[in-house]
């Protein structure tokens, strides 16, 4: 698989400018080496802004929040499981961001190459990171952004996907299909109104089954 056709999901905390800057640096490092990336802060949906847009269009805050939570989950599931070939997880923080851990676990469980990065000395267990987290990365963590690209290449070259599993296959398939439809809309213009139409249609179909 050539780098030009390999897409990497960049997972990490996005709650302040410094965190977003670090995630942008990780994506830029990978892109500079020829990889494509999915960077949620750039390519995904921002919950609060989308909810505000939907409320202005007439939805109640509760309805808008419910739809966008479903949308964000589906889009991320699609990108992690179908849209991307590998995942890089930024684990910086007193504890890793829970969304990042969830995305890394999804990728690991479905046979994706996963790479962990942590430059933060803080840890939960007296100098040791939680093995249930580091185990997702074969207990290998990059400590510098410059180490990430070579580790992604190594992981892609050496990783052997497990035999396909049927655990939660139908449920995962539904989320992936919704996420894929949303991504098609987003690529063509990032119209929140069109995304809402896709989600509403999906919900109505699910309820009629």
KEKE-3310 file (N, C-alpha, C; in steps of 0.2 Angstrom, whole numbers, plus 5000, padded with zeros to 4 digits):
npx = (5004:5004:5010:5003:4991:4987:4978:4977:4970:4969:4969:4964:4965:4955:4952:4957:4967:4981:4980:4974:4983:4994:4988:4987:5000:5004:4996:5002:5015:5013:5007:5017:5025:5019:5007:4989:4977:4965:4959:4950:4946:4948:4942:4930:4915:4909:4902:4895:4894:4887:4875:4870:4867:4857:4847:4844:4838:4826:4825:4823:4834:4837:4833:4842:4855:4854:4853:4866:4875:4873:4877:4890:4896:4894:4901:4914:4915:4914:4926:4936:4935:4933:4936:4949:4966:4975:4978:4983:4986:4985:4990:4992:4991:4984:4976:4973:4963:4946:4938:4948:4954:4943:4942:4954:4953:4943:4949:4959:4953:4947:4957:4966:4981:4988:4995:5003:5006:5015:5020:5019:5024:5015:5006:4995:4998:5009:5020:5018:5009:4992:4990:4979:4977:4990:4992:4985:4993:5003:5012:5021:5025:5027:5037:5040:5035:5041:5044:5033:5029:5038:5035:5022:5023:5031:5021:5011:5018:5021:5010:4998:4982:4969:4958:4942:4929:4913:4907:4896:4893:4882:4877:4888:4890:4879:4882:4893:4888:4880:4889:4897:4889:4886:4899:4901:4892:4898:4911:4907:4903:4900:4888:4877:4863:4861:4867:4859:4848:4852:4854:4841:4834:4840:4837:4823:4822:4828:4819:4808:4810)
npy = (4994:5010:5026:5037:5033:5029:5032:5041:5041:5055:5055:5063:5075:5090:5102:5114:5128:5125:5111:5108:5114:5105:5093:5097:5099:5085:5080:5087:5082:5069:5071:5078:5067:5060:5054:5053:5062:5061:5074:5078:5091:5098:5092:5086:5087:5100:5100:5110:5121:5116:5112:5124:5129:5121:5123:5136:5134:5129:5117:5110:5113:5101:5091:5094:5092:5079:5073:5078:5072:5059:5060:5064:5053:5042:5047:5047:5033:5028:5034:5029:5015:5012:5023:5026:5019:5018:5023:5036:5040:5053:5054:5063:5072:5072:5061:5050:5057:5053:5050:5048:5036:5028:5028:5023:5010:5005:5005:4996:4984:4980:4977:4987:4996:5004:5018:5025:5041:5050:5063:5068:5068:5065:5052:5038:5028:5029:5033:5024:5020:5016:5000:4994:5004:5007:4994:4993:4998:4989:4991:5001:5017:5033:5046:5058:5069:5068:5055:5048:5046:5036:5026:5023:5019:5007:5000:4998:4990:4979:4974:4961:4959:4952:4937:4941:4946:4944:4951:4962:4966:4970:4981:4989:4990:4998:5011:5014:5014:5025:5035:5035:5040:5053:5058:5059:5069:5080:5081:5087:5100:5103:5105:5108:5107:5097:5086:5085:5080:5068:5061:5062:5054:5042:5039:5038:5027:5017:5017:5012:4999)
npz = (5000:4995:5002:4997:4995:5008:5022:5037:5053:5064:5081:5096:5110:5109:5116:5118:5112:5112:5112:5100:5091:5093:5088:5074:5071:5071:5061:5050:5050:5046:5034:5027:5025:5015:5018:5018:5029:5042:5051:5065:5070:5058:5048:5052:5062:5072:5087:5095:5087:5076:5082:5086:5073:5069:5079:5075:5064:5068:5076:5092:5106:5112:5102:5092:5098:5101:5088:5082:5091:5087:5074:5075:5081:5072:5060:5065:5068:5055:5049:5057:5055:5042:5033:5035:5036:5046:5063:5073:5090:5101:5117:5127:5142:5159:5161:5147:5133:5133:5122:5112:5117:5115:5101:5097:5103:5095:5082:5085:5088:5076:5068:5063:5060:5074:5082:5096:5104:5116:5125:5137:5154:5165:5173:5177:5186:5196:5188:5178:5163:5160:5157:5150:5141:5135:5130:5118:5109:5108:5118:5115:5114:5105:5109:5104:5091:5079:5078:5075:5061:5056:5064:5061:5048:5051:5058:5049:5040:5047:5053:5056:5051:5061:5060:5052:5063:5070:5080:5086:5073:5064:5071:5070:5057:5053:5059:5052:5038:5039:5043:5032:5022:5027:5026:5012:5009:5017:5010:4999:5001:5015:5021:5034:5034:5024:5030:5041:5035:5030:5042:5048:5039:5040:5054:5053:5045:5053:5064:5057:5055)
capx = (5000:5008:5008:4998:4984:4986:4975:4978:4965:4973:4964:4968:4961:4954:4948:4960:4971:4987:4979:4972:4989:4998:4985:4988:5007:5004:4994:5006:5020:5011:5006:5023:5028:5015:5001:4983:4975:4958:4960:4943:4945:4948:4938:4924:4909:4910:4896:4892:4892:4881:4869:4867:4864:4851:4842:4842:4833:4819:4825:4824:4841:4837:4833:4848:4860:4853:4855:4873:4879:4873:4881:4898:4898:4893:4906:4920:4916:4916:4933:4941:4934:4932:4939:4956:4970:4979:4976:4988:4982:4989:4988:4995:4986:4985:4974:4971:4956:4942:4936:4954:4955:4938:4943:4960:4951:4939:4953:4963:4948:4945:4963:4969:4987:4987:5001:5002:5011:5014:5026:5017:5026:5010:5003:4990:5000:5016:5025:5016:5003:4987:4991:4974:4978:4996:4992:4982:4999:5009:5016:5026:5023:5031:5038:5041:5031:5045:5044:5026:5028:5042:5031:5016:5026:5032:5015:5008:5022:5022:5004:4994:4975:4966:4952:4936:4925:4906:4905:4892:4894:4876:4877:4894:4888:4874:4885:4898:4885:4878:4895:4900:4884:4888:4906:4900:4889:4903:4916:4904:4902:4900:4881:4874:4856:4861:4869:4853:4843:4854:4853:4834:4832:4843:4833:4817:4822:4829:4813:4803:4812)
capy = (5000:5016:5031:5042:5030:5027:5037:5040:5045:5058:5055:5067:5080:5096:5106:5121:5130:5121:5104:5108:5115:5099:5089:5100:5097:5078:5079:5090:5078:5063:5073:5079:5061:5058:5051:5057:5062:5064:5078:5079:5098:5101:5088:5083:5091:5103:5099:5116:5125:5112:5112:5131:5130:5117:5127:5142:5131:5127:5111:5111:5111:5093:5087:5096:5089:5071:5072:5079:5067:5053:5061:5064:5046:5039:5049:5044:5026:5027:5036:5024:5008:5011:5028:5026:5013:5017:5028:5039:5043:5058:5052:5068:5074:5068:5054:5051:5059:5046:5049:5046:5029:5024:5027:5018:5003:5003:5003:4990:4978:4979:4975:4993:4998:5010:5021:5030:5046:5053:5067:5071:5064:5063:5045:5037:5023:5030:5033:5019:5022:5011:4995:4993:5009:5006:4988:4994:5000:4984:4994:5005:5024:5038:5052:5064:5069:5066:5047:5045:5044:5030:5021:5022:5015:5000:4997:4996:4985:4972:4972:4956:4959:4946:4935:4945:4944:4946:4954:4969:4967:4973:4988:4993:4992:5004:5017:5015:5017:5032:5039:5036:5045:5060:5060:5061:5076:5084:5082:5091:5107:5104:5108:5105:5105:5091:5081:5084:5076:5061:5058:5061:5049:5036:5038:5036:5020:5013:5016:5008:4992)
capz = (5000:4995:5006:4994:4996:5015:5026:5044:5058:5070:5086:5101:5113:5105:5120:5119:5106:5112:5110:5093:5088:5093:5083:5068:5069:5070:5054:5045:5050:5042:5027:5024:5023:5010:5020:5019:5036:5044:5057:5066:5070:5052:5043:5056:5064:5078:5090:5098:5081:5072:5086:5086:5067:5069:5083:5071:5058:5070:5080:5099:5108:5114:5096:5088:5102:5100:5081:5081:5094:5083:5068:5076:5082:5065:5056:5068:5067:5048:5047:5060:5053:5035:5029:5037:5036:5052:5068:5078:5096:5105:5123:5131:5147:5165:5158:5140:5132:5133:5115:5109:5119:5112:5094:5097:5104:5089:5077:5087:5088:5070:5064:5060:5063:5078:5085:5102:5105:5122:5127:5144:5159:5170:5172:5182:5191:5199:5183:5173:5160:5161:5152:5146:5135:5131:5126:5111:5104:5109:5124:5112:5113:5103:5114:5099:5085:5073:5079:5073:5054:5055:5068:5057:5042:5054:5060:5043:5036:5051:5057:5053:5054:5064:5056:5053:5069:5069:5086:5084:5065:5061:5074:5068:5049:5052:5060:5046:5033:5041:5043:5025:5018:5030:5024:5005:5009:5019:5005:4993:5003:5022:5022:5040:5032:5020:5034:5045:5031:5030:5049:5049:5035:5044:5060:5052:5042:5059:5068:5054:5054)
cpx = (5004:5006:5003:4991:4982:4983:4975:4973:4970:4968:4968:4963:4961:4951:4951:4964:4977:4986:4978:4979:4994:4995:4987:4995:5008:5002:4999:5012:5019:5010:5012:5027:5024:5009:4995:4981:4968:4959:4953:4942:4945:4942:4931:4919:4910:4903:4892:4890:4886:4875:4866:4864:4858:4845:4840:4837:4827:4819:4825:4831:4842:4838:4840:4854:4860:4855:4863:4877:4879:4877:4888:4900:4899:4899:4913:4921:4917:4923:4937:4941:4935:4936:4947:4960:4974:4976:4982:4984:4987:4986:4990:4989:4987:4982:4972:4964:4952:4939:4942:4955:4949:4939:4949:4958:4947:4943:4957:4959:4946:4951:4967:4976:4986:4994:5000:5008:5009:5020:5025:5020:5021:5008:4999:4993:5007:5021:5024:5010:4998:4988:4986:4974:4984:4996:4989:4988:5005:5014:5022:5023:5028:5032:5039:5037:5035:5046:5038:5026:5032:5038:5025:5018:5027:5026:5011:5011:5021:5015:5000:4987:4972:4960:4946:4932:4918:4903:4902:4892:4888:4876:4882:4893:4884:4877:4890:4894:4882:4884:4898:4895:4885:4894:4905:4897:4894:4908:4913:4902:4900:4893:4878:4867:4856:4862:4863:4848:4845:4853:4846:4832:4834:4839:4827:4817:4824:4823:4807:4804:4809)
cpy = (5006:5022:5036:5039:5027:5033:5036:5045:5048:5059:5059:5072:5086:5101:5113:5122:5126:5114:5104:5110:5109:5094:5091:5098:5089:5077:5081:5085:5072:5065:5075:5073:5057:5054:5056:5057:5064:5067:5080:5087:5101:5098:5085:5088:5094:5103:5105:5120:5122:5113:5119:5132:5127:5120:5133:5140:5128:5121:5114:5110:5104:5089:5088:5092:5082:5070:5073:5074:5060:5054:5061:5057:5042:5041:5047:5037:5024:5028:5031:5017:5007:5016:5028:5019:5012:5023:5030:5042:5047:5057:5057:5070:5070:5061:5055:5053:5053:5045:5046:5038:5025:5023:5022:5011:5001:5000:4997:4984:4976:4978:4981:4993:5004:5011:5026:5035:5049:5057:5070:5066:5061:5056:5044:5032:5024:5029:5028:5021:5015:5006:4993:4998:5007:4999:4988:4996:4995:4987:4998:5012:5029:5044:5059:5064:5067:5058:5044:5042:5037:5024:5019:5017:5008:4997:4994:4990:4978:4970:4967:4956:4952:4944:4939:4942:4947:4949:4961:4971:4971:4980:4992:4995:4997:5010:5019:5017:5024:5037:5041:5041:5052:5062:5062:5068:5081:5086:5087:5098:5108:5107:5104:5103:5099:5085:5080:5079:5069:5058:5057:5055:5042:5034:5035:5029:5015:5011:5012:5001:4988)
cpz = (5000:4999:5003:4994:5003:5019:5033:5048:5063:5075:5092:5104:5109:5109:5121:5113:5106:5110:5102:5088:5087:5088:5076:5066:5068:5063:5049:5045:5045:5035:5023:5022:5017:5011:5019:5026:5036:5051:5059:5067:5064:5047:5046:5057:5071:5082:5092:5092:5077:5076:5086:5079:5066:5073:5079:5066:5061:5075:5087:5101:5109:5107:5092:5092:5100:5093:5080:5085:5090:5077:5069:5077:5076:5061:5058:5067:5060:5047:5051:5057:5046:5031:5030:5037:5043:5057:5072:5084:5100:5112:5129:5136:5154:5164:5151:5139:5130:5126:5111:5110:5115:5104:5093:5098:5098:5084:5079:5086:5081:5065:5061:5064:5067:5081:5090:5102:5112:5124:5134:5149:5165:5168:5178:5188:5192:5193:5177:5170:5161:5155:5148:5140:5131:5127:5119:5106:5105:5114:5121:5111:5110:5108:5110:5093:5079:5073:5076:5066:5053:5059:5064:5051:5045:5055:5054:5039:5040:5054:5053:5055:5056:5059:5057:5059:5067:5075:5084:5077:5063:5064:5071:5060:5049:5054:5054:5040:5033:5040:5036:5021:5021:5027:5016:5005:5012:5014:5000:4995:5011:5024:5028:5038:5029:5025:5039:5041:5030:5036:5050:5045:5038:5050:5058:5049:5048:5063:5064:5053:5060)
residu = (UNK:UNK:UNK:UNK:UNK:UNK:UNK:UNK:UNK:UNK:UNK:UNK:UNK:UNK:UNK:UNK:UNK:UNK:UNK:UNK:UNK:UNK:UNK:UNK:UNK:UNK:UNK:UNK:UNK:UNK:UNK:UNK:UNK:UNK:UNK:UNK:UNK:UNK:UNK:UNK:UNK:UNK:UNK:UNK:UNK:UNK:UNK:UNK:UNK:UNK:UNK:UNK:UNK:UNK:UNK:UNK:UNK:UNK:UNK:UNK:UNK:UNK:UNK:UNK:UNK:UNK:UNK:UNK:UNK:UNK:UNK:UNK:UNK:UNK:UNK:UNK:UNK:UNK:UNK:UNK:UNK:UNK:UNK:UNK:UNK:UNK:UNK:UNK:UNK:UNK:UNK:UNK:UNK:UNK:UNK:UNK:UNK:UNK:UNK:UNK:UNK:UNK:UNK:UNK:UNK:UNK:UNK:UNK:UNK:UNK:UNK:UNK:UNK:UNK:UNK:UNK:UNK:UNK:UNK:UNK:UNK:UNK:UNK:UNK:UNK:UNK:UNK:UNK:UNK:UNK:UNK:UNK:UNK:UNK:UNK:UNK:UNK:UNK:UNK:UNK:UNK:UNK:UNK:UNK:UNK:UNK:UNK:UNK:UNK:UNK:UNK:UNK:UNK:UNK:UNK:UNK:UNK:UNK:UNK:UNK:UNK:UNK:UNK:UNK:UNK:UNK:UNK:UNK:UNK:UNK:UNK:UNK:UNK:UNK:UNK:UNK:UNK:UNK:UNK:UNK:UNK:UNK:UNK:UNK:UNK:UNK:UNK:UNK:UNK:UNK:UNK:UNK:UNK:UNK:UNK:UNK:UNK:UNK:UNK:UNK:UNK:UNK:UNK:UNK:UNK:UNK:UNK:UNK:UNK)
# end
